[in-house]
Amino acid sequence: MNSYQTVTGFFPPLSCLDVAGSADDIALVYAEHELSYGALFREVEGVVCHLTGQGIQSGDLVALQSSSSLLSARMVYAARLLGLTLFPLDPAMARERRNRLLSEVGCALLVTDVELPDLPAGIRVISVPPFVETAETVTAVEMTTAQEIDAIQLIIATSGTEGRPKGVMLSGANLAASTVAVRQRLGLGPSDLWLCCLPLFHIGGLSILYRCLDAGAGVVLHQGFDAPEVWSDLRRRWVTHISLVPAMLAQLLDVAQTQSPPESLGVVLVGGGPLEPGLAARAHAMGWPLCVSYGMSETSSLCISQDGVTAGMVSGEVGLPLEGFELAISERGRIMLRGPAVMQGYANPTRSPGQGLLDGGWFETGDLGELDGTGRLRVLGRADDLLVSGGRSIHPQEVEERLASCPGVGAVAVTGQVDERWGEVLVVLYTGGVSSGQLQEWCRSNIPSPLRPRVFIRVSELPLNGMGKLDRRRLSALVDQG
């Protein structure tokens, strides 16, 4: 038996490993380097040796703040092998936010390859693990079986109420339930390759590593999103799956122009924000196999999806829950979810479960939604993004969908500006060639008065976060700049 098979539950199920030649199957592709599962495990053993040499033990909580996707991936694998709780952080995270998170989660160990001034007292910085292969299996590794299934394997930093940072605790059971449900819905096996161009401090990117690891599939790992590079890899490698946010999809379509995607590509998972029907129609016309998705850190990523020729064609419609998820709408109109992949709770120094969950294990999201007669979910937008103008509650997404159909408008966002008479007036920020006067005139003819913006600001670009999603909290600063 090969050394990498001695660690139960780390690599793909034994049914995959028993297939002849499976040790040589592609596990990770980065730039021009390809690692088989056997080679990857030997590298990860080297990382584990380094960590144990630094005194890190199974069950420890270790934060990771790295600018390298490759280092982040290796630390994910090493954490799973050694039985650590991994806490990945955005390398660009503000100092105050980072320190607050470390304190609230109760983390005292940090692996990093970036300069981190003003760390709180008591935080021990661990040097970056070297990327070396071990010549033989390490005894300490052989003694470490998979982490207890109920133990917390991953903590994801996310924004809570009013943007206060929180950590989402995900157990091995949560992650396992998610990977099984995704595999049932999307299909994923040892012959597949999933291109990952999402950051590995968000659940969207991290979940790709866990899914592929458990299915014996390979990951084509990119250092961030670059549309020409992604398009190049889609054409020259047998990529079967890719995860994108809508802005990434739009850029890929621009690069591809009239070319259809390669025949190997079977799943284009689009999430992280609303997919505008016009963009969906454009992708469908070019032959892109769209699968609209809905999910978040608290649900271990993907929990609802819809594929086929109608995917994305109805604004906000994201489909049916994956196997194991229960879906409901609360009295406040918010989307509620329950199931084995739903988080253990928000992080705290003792890692006690339950914080942020309702009775019965339900998680009430911050999103407004509605269900149709078949149980399909339509996401109406974030509850805390609601604007009140003239006594009417208006969701920015409702107005943005209309504005997107105006000729000459590129990216568009709607926010509010305080007004003595109306409470708030709607402000539109947009890119594109249409002038503010032309857009205003178009609105008079195409948007009902209660939904009509009153202030129009053309900008060179809209503020996006690390996932390529619209950062609504930064819109007010652009409005102040005029």
C-alpha positions in Angstrom: 0.0 0.0 0.0 1.3 3.5 -0.9 2.1 5.8 2.0 -0.7 8.3 1.1 -3.3 5.5 1.5 -2.4 5.0 5.2 -4.2 8.2 6.3 -7.9 7.3 6.4 -10.2 10.0 4.9 -7.5 12.4 3.7 -7.5 11.6 0.0 -10.4 10.3 -2.1 -12.4 7.3 -1.0 -10.6 4.0 -1.1 -12.9 2.9 -4.0 -11.1 5.6 -6.0 -7.6 4.8 -4.8 -8.1 1.1 -5.6 -8.4 1.9 -9.3 -5.2 1.0 -11.1 -3.1 4.1 -11.7 -5.1 6.4 -9.5 -2.0 7.5 -7.6 -0.9 9.0 -10.9 -4.2 10.9 -11.5 -3.8 14.7 -11.6 -4.6 16.2 -8.2 -3.3 19.8 -8.7 -2.2 21.9 -11.6 -0.6 25.3 -11.0 1.0 27.3 -13.8 2.9 24.7 -15.8 3.3 22.2 -12.9 1.2 19.1 -12.5 1.0 17.1 -9.3 -0.4 13.6 -9.1 -2.1 12.5 -5.9 1.0 10.6 -4.9 3.3 13.6 -5.5 0.9 16.0 -3.8 0.7 13.8 -0.7 4.5 13.6 -0.5 4.7 17.5 -0.6 1.9 17.8 2.0 3.8 15.4 4.3 6.7 17.8 4.1 4.4 20.7 5.1 3.1 18.6 8.0 6.6 17.8 9.1 7.4 21.5 9.2 4.3 22.3 11.2 4.8 19.6 13.7 8.4 20.7 14.1 7.1 24.1 15.1 5.1 22.5 17.8 1.7 22.5 16.1 -0.5 19.5 17.0 -3.8 17.9 16.0 -6.7 20.0 17.2 -4.9 23.3 17.1 -6.5 26.4 15.6 -4.2 27.9 13.0 -4.9 31.1 11.0 -3.5 31.5 7.5 -2.9 34.9 5.9 -1.2 34.4 2.6 -0.9 36.1 -0.8 -0.2 32.7 -2.5 -3.0 30.5 -3.7 -0.5 27.6 -3.9 0.6 28.0 -0.2 -3.1 28.3 0.8 -4.0 25.1 -1.1 -1.1 23.1 0.5 -2.1 24.4 4.0 -5.7 23.2 3.4 -4.5 19.7 2.6 -2.0 19.7 5.5 -4.6 20.9 7.9 -6.9 18.1 6.9 -4.1 15.5 7.2 -2.8 16.8 10.6 -6.3 17.4 12.1 -6.0 21.2 12.4 -8.8 23.8 12.4 -7.8 26.2 9.6 -8.8 29.9 9.6 -7.9 31.5 6.3 -7.8 35.3 6.1 -7.7 37.8 3.3 -4.1 39.0 2.9 -5.4 42.5 2.3 -7.6 42.5 5.4 -7.4 45.7 7.5 -5.4 45.4 10.7 -8.2 46.3 13.0 -10.6 43.7 11.4 -7.9 41.0 11.4 -7.0 41.6 15.1 -10.7 41.6 16.1 -11.3 38.3 14.3 -8.3 36.6 15.9 -9.4 37.7 19.3 -13.1 36.8 18.9 -12.2 33.4 17.4 -9.5 32.7 20.0 -6.7 32.1 17.6 -3.0 32.3 18.8 -1.2 30.7 15.8 -0.7 32.4 12.5 1.0 31.2 9.3 1.8 34.0 6.9 4.0 35.2 4.0 3.0 38.9 4.2 4.1 41.7 6.5 1.7 41.9 9.4 2.5 44.9 11.7 0.7 45.5 15.0 -0.4 41.9 15.8 -2.1 41.5 19.1 -0.1 40.3 22.0 0.0 36.5 22.3 -0.2 35.8 18.6 2.6 33.4 17.5 3.7 33.7 13.9 4.8 30.5 12.2 7.2 30.6 9.3 6.0 29.6 5.9 6.3 25.8 5.3 8.9 24.8 2.7 7.6 23.0 -0.4 9.6 19.8 -0.2 8.8 16.1 -0.7 9.6 13.7 2.1 11.6 10.6 1.1 9.6 8.4 3.4 6.4 8.4 5.4 6.7 10.2 8.7 5.8 8.3 11.8 3.8 11.2 13.3 1.8 11.4 10.1 1.0 7.7 10.0 -0.3 7.9 13.6 -2.7 10.7 12.6 -5.9 9.5 11.2 -8.5 11.8 9.8 -9.9 14.5 12.1 -13.0 13.5 14.1 -15.9 14.1 11.8 -17.7 16.4 14.3 -14.6 18.5 14.9 -14.3 22.0 13.5 -12.1 21.7 10.4 -12.6 25.2 8.9 -13.4 28.7 10.1 -14.4 31.2 7.4 -14.3 35.0 8.0 -17.5 36.6 6.9 -19.3 39.9 7.5 -22.1 39.8 10.1 -24.7 42.4 11.1 -23.6 45.9 10.0 -20.4 44.5 8.6 -19.0 43.3 12.0 -16.6 40.4 11.1 -17.5 36.9 12.2 -16.0 33.5 11.9 -18.2 30.6 10.5 -17.4 27.3 12.0 -17.7 24.3 9.7 -17.1 20.7 10.9 -15.9 17.8 9.0 -19.5 16.5 8.8 -20.6 19.9 7.3 -18.0 19.8 4.6 -18.6 16.1 3.9 -22.3 16.6 3.5 -21.7 19.6 1.2 -19.3 17.7 -1.1 -21.7 14.7 -1.4 -24.7 17.0 -2.2 -22.7 18.9 -4.8 -21.4 15.7 -6.4 -25.0 14.4 -6.6 -26.2 17.6 -8.3 -23.3 18.5 -10.5 -21.4 15.3 -11.0 -17.7 15.1 -10.2 -15.3 12.2 -10.4 -11.6 11.2 -10.9 -11.6 12.2 -14.6 -12.8 15.8 -13.9 -10.8 19.0 -13.6 -12.2 22.0 -11.7 -10.6 25.4 -12.5 -10.4 27.5 -9.4 -9.8 31.2 -9.9 -11.6 32.3 -6.7 -9.6 33.3 -3.6 -8.9 30.7 -1.1 -9.9 32.7 1.9 -13.6 32.6 0.8 -15.8 29.5 0.9 -16.4 29.6 -2.9 -12.7 28.8 -3.6 -12.0 26.6 -0.6 -15.0 24.4 -1.3 -13.5 23.5 -4.7 -10.5 21.9 -3.0 -12.7 19.9 -0.6 -15.0 18.7 -3.4 -12.2 17.6 -5.7 -10.2 16.0 -2.9 -13.2 13.8 -1.8 -14.1 12.9 -5.4 -10.6 12.2 -6.6 -10.9 15.0 -9.2 -8.1 17.5 -10.1 -7.9 21.2 -9.4 -6.5 23.7 -11.9 -5.4 26.4 -9.5 -5.0 30.1 -10.6 -3.5 32.9 -8.7 -6.6 35.1 -8.8 -8.7 35.8 -11.9 -7.3 36.8 -15.2 -9.7 36.4 -18.0 -7.2 35.7 -20.9 -5.4 33.1 -18.7 -8.6 31.4 -17.6 -9.7 31.3 -21.3 -6.4 29.8 -22.3 -6.5 27.1 -19.7 -10.1 26.2 -20.6 -9.0 25.6 -24.1 -5.7 23.7 -23.5 -6.7 21.6 -20.5 -9.6 19.2 -20.1 -11.4 21.4 -17.7 -14.9 20.1 -16.8 -16.0 22.6 -14.1 -15.4 26.2 -13.3 -16.8 28.6 -10.6 -17.3 32.3 -11.4 -19.1 35.4 -10.2 -21.1 37.3 -12.8 -18.4 39.9 -13.4 -15.9 37.2 -14.2 -18.4 35.5 -16.6 -18.8 38.8 -18.4 -15.1 39.3 -18.8 -14.7 35.7 -20.1 -17.4 36.2 -22.7 -15.6 39.4 -23.9 -12.3 37.4 -24.2 -14.0 34.5 -26.0 -15.9 36.8 -28.3 -17.8 34.6 -30.7 -16.0 31.3 -29.8 -17.9 28.6 -27.9 -16.4 27.1 -24.8 -14.5 23.8 -25.2 -16.6 20.6 -25.3 -15.0 19.3 -22.1 -16.7 22.1 -20.1 -19.9 20.8 -18.6 -20.5 23.1 -15.6 -20.1 26.8 -15.3 -21.2 27.5 -11.7 -22.2 31.2 -11.4 -22.9 32.7 -7.9 -21.8 35.2 -5.4 -24.3 37.8 -6.7 -27.3 38.3 -9.0 -26.8 37.2 -12.6 -28.4 39.7 -14.9 -30.7 37.9 -17.4 -29.1 39.7 -20.4 -25.7 38.3 -19.4 -27.2 34.9 -19.0 -28.9 35.1 -22.4 -25.6 36.1 -24.0 -23.8 33.1 -22.4 -26.4 30.7 -23.4 -26.3 31.9 -27.0 -22.6 31.2 -27.0 -23.0 27.7 -25.7 -21.8 28.2 -22.1 -23.4 25.5 -19.8 -24.6 27.8 -17.0 -25.5 26.6 -13.5 -26.9 29.4 -11.4 -26.1 28.9 -7.7 -26.9 30.2 -4.3 -24.9 29.6 -1.1 -22.7 31.2 1.5 -20.1 30.4 4.2 -22.8 29.4 6.6 -24.1 26.6 4.3 -20.6 25.3 3.4 -21.0 27.1 0.0 -23.5 25.8 -2.6 -26.9 24.9 -1.4 -29.3 25.8 -4.2 -28.8 25.6 -8.0 -30.5 25.6 -11.4 -29.0 24.6 -14.7 -30.3 24.1 -18.2 -31.3 26.5 -20.9 -33.4 28.6 -18.5 -30.7 29.1 -15.9 -30.3 32.8 -15.1 -33.1 33.9 -17.5 -35.5 34.9 -14.7 -34.0 37.6 -12.5 -33.1 36.3 -9.0 -34.3 32.7 -9.7 -31.7 30.2 -8.4 -33.6 26.9 -8.4 -34.1 24.1 -6.0 -32.2 23.0 -2.9 -29.5 20.3 -3.1 -30.1 17.0 -1.4 -30.2 17.3 2.4 -31.2 21.0 2.5 -34.5 22.3 3.8 -35.7 25.7 2.5 -38.2 28.1 4.0 -39.1 31.8 4.1 -39.3 33.4 7.5 -42.1 35.8 8.7 -39.7 38.6 7.9 -39.4 37.4 4.3 -35.9 36.1 4.8 -34.5 32.9 3.3 -34.0 30.2 5.9 -32.0 27.0 5.5 -31.4 23.8 7.5 -29.4 20.6 6.9 -26.2 18.7 7.6 -24.1 21.2 5.7 -25.3 24.2 7.7 -22.6 25.6 10.0 -22.1 24.7 13.6 -22.4 28.3 14.5 -20.4 31.5 14.6 -16.9 31.2 16.1 -16.0 31.9 19.7 -12.9 31.1 21.8 -14.4 27.9 23.1 -15.7 26.8 19.7 -19.1 26.2 21.3 -21.8 25.4 18.7 -25.2 27.1 18.2 -24.4 30.9 17.9 -26.3 32.4 15.0 -28.7 29.4 14.6 -32.4 29.4 15.5 -34.3 26.6 17.3 -34.3 23.4 15.3 -31.0 24.2 13.6 -32.4 26.7 11.2 -30.2 29.5 9.8 -31.9 32.7 8.8 -29.9 34.5 6.1 -29.8 38.2 5.5 -31.4 37.7 2.0 -35.0 38.3 1.1 -36.6 35.6 -1.0 -39.8 34.0 -2.3 -40.8 30.5 -3.4 -42.9 29.6 -6.4 -45.4 26.7 -6.5 -42.7 24.2 -7.3 -40.4 25.2 -4.4 -37.9 27.1 -6.6 -36.3 30.0 -4.8 -36.1 33.6 -6.1 -33.6 35.8 -4.3 -34.9 39.4 -4.0 -31.7 40.9 -2.5 -30.1 41.7 0.8 -32.5 42.8 3.6 -30.0 45.4 4.8 -29.7 47.0 1.4 -33.3 48.1 1.4 -33.9 51.8 0.6 -36.9 53.8 1.8 -38.0 56.6 -0.5 -41.3 58.4 -0.1 -42.4 55.7 2.4 -41.9 52.8 -0.1 -39.3 50.1 0.5 -37.2 49.6 -2.6 -34.5 47.1 -3.2 -31.6 48.3 -5.3 -31.5 45.1 -7.3 -35.0 45.7 -8.5 -33.9 49.0 -10.0 -30.5 47.8 -11.2 -32.2 45.0 -13.3 -34.2 47.6 -15.2 -31.2 50.0 -15.7 -29.1 47.1 -17.1 -31.3 47.0 -20.2 -30.5 50.6 -21.1 -28.3 50.8 -24.2 -24.9 52.1 -23.4 -25.0 51.1 -19.7 -22.2 48.7 -18.5 -22.0 47.9 -14.8 -24.6 49.6 -12.7 -25.3 50.0 -9.0 -28.1 51.8 -7.1 -27.8 53.3 -3.6 -29.5 56.0 -1.5 -28.8 59.6 -0.6 -30.5 61.2 2.4 -33.2 63.7 1.4 -35.4 65.8 3.7 -38.5 65.4 1.6 -38.3 61.8 0.5 -36.2 60.2 3.2 -33.9 58.9 0.5 -33.5 59.5 -3.2 -32.2 56.8 -5.5 -28.7 57.4 -6.9 -27.4 55.4 -9.8 -23.7 54.8 -10.4 -22.8 53.3 -13.7 -20.1 52.6 -16.3 -20.6 52.9 -20.1 -20.9 55.4 -22.9 -24.4 56.8 -22.2 -24.4 60.3 -20.7 -26.2 61.0 -17.5 -28.7 63.2 -19.3 -29.5 60.3 -21.8 -29.8 57.8 -19.0 -32.1 60.2 -17.1 -34.3 60.6 -20.1 -34.4 56.8 -20.7 -35.5 56.3 -17.0 -38.4 58.7 -17.5 -39.7 56.5 -20.3 -38.9 53.0 -18.9 -39.0 53.1 -15.1 -42.0 53.9 -12.9 -41.7 57.0 -10.9 -41.4 55.4 -7.4 -38.4 53.3 -8.7 -36.8 56.1 -10.7 -33.3 57.3 -9.7 -32.9 61.1 -9.3 -29.1 61.3 -9.3 -26.9 59.9 -12.0 -23.2 59.5 -11.6 -20.9 58.0 -14.3 -17.8 56.3 -12.9 -14.8 54.6 -14.5 -15.5 51.4 -12.4 -17.7 50.2 -9.6 -16.1 49.1 -6.3 -15.6 45.4 -6.0 -14.5 43.1 -3.2 -11.9 40.3 -3.4 -14.5 38.0 -4.9 -15.3 40.4 -7.7 -18.7 41.2 -6.2 -20.1 44.7 -5.8 -19.1 46.3 -2.6 -22.2 48.3 -1.6 -20.6 49.7 1.5 -18.2 51.7 -0.6 -20.8 53.2 -2.9 -21.6 56.1 -0.5 -18.0 57.4 -0.8 -18.4 57.6 -4.6 -21.6 59.4 -4.2 -19.9 62.0 -1.9 -17.2 62.5 -4.5 -19.9 63.2 -7.0 
